[in-house]
């Protein structure tokens, strides 16, 4: 009777071990790291099919993007893990509404500029977002989006890598810090330590790979133990 109970206990323990490992293998990836930063957007005009003007995440930075006369650019302070989930400006990119009262002048272009300082939940600790702004920038024909922004919303603050960190003094400090689940900021990752969304670098195996190897080892050990028990 004692041997039977021991065998039953071992079978239950082995089943629980296997179930735990399989559950671990089926677990989804950890949540991507979020950052607090100024996002940059291009205004897309209304289409002939009836789709209204909309925002699209810019494919280059404001220092190199050169909007055409009649274009609209937007900036939104936000917290997100990637561009697909970032919140765009809450004011529509309507060039007529932004620049309709600004007459065209020879040797310049007009660019609508929308600035959305984000929500209180996105604000750094101890700061409150100002009210949003919208303006018409009249700048030289070759001016960048950054130059258009600077003409209507000084001061701008950039870091050593030309990353836009502050618009019109907001936020007062910091630049694209990591944000933990509780809303506190963490140190900005050093180059090569993590990717833009907190991913693994190329210097070693990822946490997911290590976990998979460990699971295979545990499964093999459990199978060998059961084989030995059957032979005994």
Secondary structure, 3 states (H helix, E strand, C coil): CHHHHHHHHHHHHHHHHHHHHHHHHHCCCCCCCEEEEEEEEEEECCCCCCCCCEEEECCCCCCCCCCCCCEEEEEEEEEECCHHHCCCCCCCCCHHHHHCCCCCCCCCEEEEEEEECCCHHHCCCCCCCCCCEEEEEEECCCCCHHHHHHHHCCCEEECCCCCEEEECCECCCCCCEEECCCCCEECCCCCCCCCCCCCCCCCCCCHHHHHHHHHHHHHHHHHHHHHHHHHC
